[in-house]
Amino acid sequence: MGKAALEWTDEMLALLGQEKDAVLAERWGTSAKTVNLKRNALGIAACGLVHWTPEMQAQLGTDSDAELAKRWGISKASVVAQRKVLGIASRTEKHGSVFVWTPEAVALLGSASDAKVAEQLGLTRLTVYNARQARGIAPAARGKASSMENPEQQ
């Protein structure tokens, strides 16, 4: 004989869409598919699914994907995917504002964490990481004071 059917309580139903199906399934001792089918049958969106408003869609391509994602509390991948679905060019594609690595900008690579350099230059951490890697520059030492960079000062 198979497993007994899951008896859905009001509390369980209230949690649908609030957490990932797999998390709820494990908690309730059932499969993620069972939770998914029930959630879909009730027309409840999956946890983490972005509900794109017309206002959000209107902002796509007006600011960097990373900045929009941060503003809305969603992943950059979600922003990129929605922008592409709608055929909207990125801000960079629209304005041709590809970052130019000046000698001053390159000098910042490895001087602080990639995140700090990215913030300073208005780029993503991944862009800074890739630029640093491409130039063979080591990452900044963790936990070292700036005076440690010049041992002669000690």
Secondary structure, DSSP 4 states (H G I P E B T S, - for coil): --PPPP---HHHHHHBTTB-HHHHHHHHTS-HHHHHHHHHHTTPPPTT-----HHHHHHTTTS-HHHHHHHHTS-HHHHHHHHHHTTPPPHHHHHT-PPP--HHHHHHTTTS-HHHHHHHHT--HHHHHHHHHHTTPPPPPTT--GGGG-GGG-
